[in-house]
Amino acid sequence: MAAFPDWNDLRDILLITEAGTLSAAARAAGVSQSTMSRRLAAIEATGQPVFLRDETGRMTPNARGRDMVAAATEMRAVYDRLRLRLTDAPPPLRIATCESAARLFLSQALPVWSGRAETPAEMHVIEDVPALAVYDVLVGVMPAVPEHCVGQSIGRVEWGLYAAPSYVASNRIRGRLASLEGQSVIRASGALAETTAYRWLGRQGGVIALMTGAPTAMIEGCAAGMGIALLPVALAETDARLLPIDGPRPAPSEVWMIADAARAEEPQIAGFFRWARNHFRNHAPADRRAG
């Protein structure tokens, strides 16, 4: 008789389900993608698959997998409640965020939270947006609060086009650009490419000079004269190596803080939401034109 998956297997199945892909699950677990692939191969070695895979690598549990995910979710909740009762230090609040939100919102806010909360926050800066259940709270640019989640807006991103002085001079940019046709453009990749602002950029034309999911890399490529980049104003306007380009720009993007609706009333998460509501109201991101 084939061995039934043990708790470690169930935990990996839950992690893959929540992360959506093997690569994202591996990052969340702190292991290599090959290690996570071997773990899943061992689980499915009995010839009873757990996941359905699409052409993009996205993984969705099948009927057998959904039963395992439900059991693993319940087991994890029991374990977390027990750990809270039996340990002196409850686990930190796990917050996943993108690079821009980390720099312009959370890097200043979280030390304030940790100074008044019973437990600190643990911030994970990631490129690909994970499934919420891997973390307690997600903060980032989103068009709206996803289904089965609760959230609140903490600010907006103002976008602008930027280039290095050398690029402006060599391409003889004068006045306002009607579009980016004929220009070298730095585009987003990964999850960042799916945001409303970078989808807008993809419709403006131009020749791709660099693709990256990291705003910091966009800034460095732009400063090196590789091309025009769409950047959060608050990140770009303080960099003396960049010049603003007069031209079209997308509408501002909303920055949301979200949590799974099923967990939103947990004391740690609910307490963070109440605190953040007041904190960001009194420290308006608009004052910093945050991105």
C-alpha positions as CSV (number, residue, x, y, z in Angstrom):
1,M,0.0,0.0,0.0
2,A,1.4,3.4,-1.0
3,A,2.5,5.6,1.9
4,F,0.0,8.3,2.7
5,P,1.4,11.9,2.8
6,D,2.6,12.9,6.3
7,W,2.4,16.3,7.9
8,N,5.5,17.6,6.2
9,D,4.0,16.6,2.8
10,L,0.7,18.2,3.7
11,R,2.5,21.4,4.7
12,D,4.3,21.5,1.3
13,I,1.0,20.9,-0.6
14,L,-0.5,23.8,1.3
15,L,2.5,26.0,0.6
16,I,2.4,25.3,-3.1
17,T,-1.3,25.9,-3.2
18,E,-1.0,29.2,-1.4
19,A,2.0,30.4,-3.5
20,G,0.6,29.3,-6.8
21,T,3.9,28.1,-8.4
22,L,6.8,26.0,-7.3
23,S,9.2,28.9,-7.6
24,A,7.1,31.1,-5.3
25,A,6.6,28.2,-2.8
26,A,10.4,27.6,-2.8
27,R,11.1,31.2,-1.9
28,A,8.5,31.2,0.8
29,A,10.0,28.0,2.3
30,G,13.6,29.3,2.0
31,V,14.7,26.4,-0.3
32,S,15.7,26.0,-3.9
33,Q,13.1,25.4,-6.6
34,S,14.7,22.0,-7.3
35,T,14.3,21.0,-3.7
36,M,10.6,21.9,-3.8
37,S,10.2,20.0,-7.1
38,R,11.8,16.9,-5.5
39,R,9.4,17.1,-2.6
40,L,6.4,17.3,-4.8
41,A,7.7,14.5,-7.0
42,A,8.0,12.3,-4.0
43,I,4.5,13.1,-2.9
44,E,3.1,12.3,-6.3
45,A,5.4,9.3,-6.9
46,T,2.5,6.9,-6.1
47,G,0.8,7.9,-9.3
48,Q,-1.9,9.9,-7.6
49,P,-1.3,13.5,-8.6
50,V,-2.3,16.4,-6.3
51,F,-2.0,19.4,-8.7
52,L,-3.3,20.5,-12.1
53,R,-0.7,22.5,-14.0
54,D,-1.3,25.1,-16.7
55,E,1.0,26.3,-19.4
56,T,2.4,29.2,-17.3
57,G,3.4,26.9,-14.5
58,R,0.5,27.9,-12.2
59,M,-0.5,25.0,-10.0
60,T,-4.1,24.3,-8.7
61,P,-5.0,21.4,-6.5
62,N,-7.2,18.8,-7.9
63,A,-10.0,17.1,-5.9
64,R,-7.6,15.0,-3.9
65,G,-5.3,18.0,-3.4
66,R,-8.2,20.1,-2.2
67,D,-9.0,17.6,0.6
68,M,-5.4,17.7,1.7
69,V,-5.2,21.5,1.6
70,A,-8.4,21.7,3.8
71,A,-6.8,19.3,6.3
72,A,-3.5,21.0,6.3
73,T,-5.1,24.4,6.8
74,E,-7.0,23.1,9.8
75,M,-3.9,21.5,11.3
76,R,-1.8,24.7,10.9
77,A,-4.5,26.7,12.6
78,V,-4.5,24.3,15.6
79,Y,-0.7,24.5,15.7
80,D,-0.6,28.3,15.6
81,R,-3.2,28.5,18.4
82,L,-1.1,26.1,20.5
83,R,2.1,28.0,19.9
84,L,0.4,31.2,21.0
85,R,-0.7,29.6,24.3
86,L,2.6,27.8,25.1
87,T,5.3,30.2,24.0
88,D,6.3,33.5,25.7
89,A,6.8,35.2,22.3
90,P,4.0,34.9,19.8
91,P,5.1,34.8,16.1
92,P,5.7,38.1,14.3
93,L,3.1,39.6,12.0
94,R,4.2,38.4,8.5
95,I,3.9,41.2,5.9
96,A,4.7,40.7,2.3
97,T,5.2,43.7,0.1
98,C,6.8,45.0,-3.1
99,E,10.0,47.0,-3.2
100,S,8.3,50.4,-3.7
101,A,5.8,50.0,-0.9
102,A,8.5,48.8,1.4
103,R,10.7,51.8,0.8
104,L,8.0,54.5,0.8
105,F,5.4,53.2,3.2
106,L,6.5,50.3,5.4
107,S,10.1,51.1,6.1
108,Q,9.1,54.1,8.1
109,A,5.8,52.7,9.5
110,L,6.9,49.3,10.8
111,P,9.4,50.6,13.4
112,V,6.6,52.6,14.8
113,W,4.3,49.6,14.9
114,S,7.0,47.4,16.5
115,G,7.6,50.0,19.2
116,R,4.0,49.9,20.4
117,A,2.9,46.3,19.6
118,E,3.4,43.2,21.7
119,T,5.0,41.5,18.7
120,P,7.1,43.0,15.9
121,A,6.3,42.8,12.2
122,E,8.4,40.7,9.8
123,M,8.6,42.2,6.4
124,H,9.2,40.1,3.3
125,V,10.1,42.2,0.2
126,I,9.2,40.1,-2.9
127,E,8.8,40.6,-6.6
128,D,5.9,38.1,-7.3
129,V,2.7,38.6,-5.3
130,P,2.2,35.4,-3.2
131,A,-1.0,33.9,-2.0
132,L,-2.2,35.6,1.1
133,A,-2.2,32.5,3.3
134,V,1.7,32.4,3.1
135,Y,1.7,35.7,5.0
136,D,-0.7,37.5,7.3
137,V,-0.9,40.8,5.4
138,L,-0.1,41.9,1.8
139,V,0.7,45.5,0.9
140,G,1.1,46.6,-2.7
141,V,-0.4,48.3,-5.8
142,M,-3.7,46.6,-6.7
143,P,-6.7,47.6,-8.7
144,A,-9.1,46.5,-6.0
145,V,-9.3,44.2,-3.0
146,P,-9.3,40.6,-4.2
147,E,-12.2,38.3,-3.6
148,H,-12.3,36.6,-0.2
149,C,-10.1,39.4,1.3
150,V,-10.6,42.5,3.3
151,G,-8.5,45.6,2.8
152,Q,-8.0,49.3,3.2
153,S,-6.2,51.8,1.0
154,I,-3.1,53.4,2.6
155,G,-2.2,55.8,-0.3
156,R,-1.6,56.2,-4.0
157,V,1.3,55.9,-6.4
158,E,1.9,58.9,-8.7
159,W,3.7,57.8,-11.9
160,G,6.1,59.7,-14.2
161,L,8.3,59.1,-17.1
162,Y,12.1,59.5,-16.5
163,A,15.3,59.3,-18.5
164,A,19.0,60.1,-18.0
165,P,20.3,63.4,-19.3
166,S,22.5,61.5,-21.7
167,Y,19.5,59.7,-23.2
168,V,17.6,63.0,-23.5
169,A,20.5,64.6,-25.3
170,S,21.4,61.7,-27.6
171,N,17.7,61.3,-28.6
172,R,17.1,65.0,-29.0
173,I,14.0,65.0,-26.9
174,R,12.4,68.5,-27.0
175,G,9.1,69.3,-25.4
176,R,6.3,66.9,-24.8
177,L,6.3,63.4,-26.2
178,A,3.0,62.3,-27.7
179,S,3.9,58.6,-27.3
180,L,7.0,56.4,-26.8
181,E,7.2,55.2,-30.4
182,G,10.8,55.2,-31.5
183,Q,12.1,55.4,-27.9
184,S,14.0,52.8,-25.9
185,V,11.8,51.8,-23.0
186,I,12.4,50.0,-19.7
187,R,9.5,47.6,-19.1
188,A,8.3,45.6,-16.2
189,S,8.4,41.8,-15.9
190,G,6.8,39.3,-13.6
191,A,3.9,40.4,-11.3
192,L,4.8,44.0,-11.8
193,A,4.0,43.8,-15.5
194,E,0.4,42.8,-14.6
195,T,-0.2,46.1,-12.7
196,T,-2.5,48.6,-14.4
197,A,0.3,51.2,-14.8
198,Y,2.8,48.9,-16.5
199,R,0.0,47.4,-18.8
200,W,-0.6,51.0,-19.8
201,L,3.1,51.4,-20.5
202,G,3.0,48.4,-22.8
203,R,0.4,50.2,-25.0
204,Q,2.6,53.3,-25.5
205,G,5.0,51.7,-28.0
206,G,8.8,51.9,-28.0
207,V,11.6,49.4,-28.2
208,I,12.3,47.3,-25.1
209,A,15.7,48.1,-23.7
210,L,15.4,46.2,-20.3
211,M,12.8,44.1,-18.5
212,T,12.9,43.8,-14.8
213,G,10.5,43.3,-11.9
214,A,12.5,45.5,-9.5
215,P,12.0,49.3,-9.5
216,T,15.6,49.7,-8.2
217,A,16.9,48.0,-11.3
218,M,14.7,50.2,-13.4
219,I,16.2,53.3,-11.9
220,E,19.7,52.0,-12.4
221,G,19.1,51.1,-16.0
222,C,17.4,54.5,-16.6
223,A,20.3,56.4,-14.9
224,A,22.7,54.5,-17.2
225,G,21.0,55.9,-20.2
226,M,19.3,52.6,-21.4
227,G,16.0,54.3,-22.0
228,I,12.8,55.8,-20.6
229,A,11.3,54.3,-17.5
230,L,7.9,54.6,-15.8
231,L,8.7,55.1,-12.2
232,P,6.9,56.1,-8.9
233,V,7.5,59.9,-8.7
234,A,8.6,59.6,-5.0
235,L,11.4,57.2,-5.9
236,A,12.6,59.0,-9.0
237,E,12.3,62.7,-8.1
238,T,15.0,62.5,-5.5
239,D,17.5,60.9,-7.9
240,A,19.7,63.6,-9.4
241,R,20.7,61.2,-12.2
242,L,17.1,61.3,-13.7
243,L,15.2,63.9,-15.6
244,P,11.4,63.9,-15.8
245,I,10.0,63.5,-19.3
246,D,7.0,65.5,-20.3
247,G,4.6,63.1,-21.9
248,P,1.6,60.8,-21.2
249,R,1.3,59.1,-17.9
250,P,-1.1,56.6,-16.4
251,A,-3.6,57.3,-13.7
252,P,-2.4,57.1,-10.1
253,S,-2.5,53.6,-8.6
254,E,-4.0,52.6,-5.3
255,V,-1.9,51.0,-2.6
256,W,-3.9,48.5,-0.6
257,M,-3.2,46.6,2.6
258,I,-5.2,43.3,2.5
259,A,-5.7,40.2,4.6
260,D,-7.7,37.0,4.2
261,A,-11.3,37.6,5.2
262,A,-11.3,34.4,7.2
263,R,-8.4,35.6,9.4
264,A,-9.1,39.3,9.5
265,E,-10.5,39.2,13.0
266,E,-7.5,37.5,14.5
267,P,-6.2,39.9,17.2
268,Q,-2.8,40.5,15.6
269,I,-4.1,41.2,12.1
270,A,-7.1,43.2,13.3
271,G,-4.9,45.3,15.6
272,F,-2.4,46.0,12.8
273,F,-5.3,47.2,10.5
274,R,-6.7,49.5,13.2
275,W,-3.2,51.0,13.9
276,A,-2.4,51.3,10.1
277,R,-5.7,53.1,9.5
278,N,-4.8,55.9,11.9
279,H,-1.1,55.9,11.1
280,F,-1.5,56.4,7.4
281,R,-4.3,58.9,7.9
282,N,-1.9,61.0,10.0
283,H,1.1,60.4,7.8
284,A,-0.5,60.9,4.4
285,P,1.4,59.2,1.6
286,A,0.3,62.0,-0.7
287,D,2.7,64.3,1.3
288,R,5.5,62.1,0.0
289,R,3.8,61.2,-3.3
290,A,4.6,57.6,-2.4
291,G,4.9,54.8,-4.8
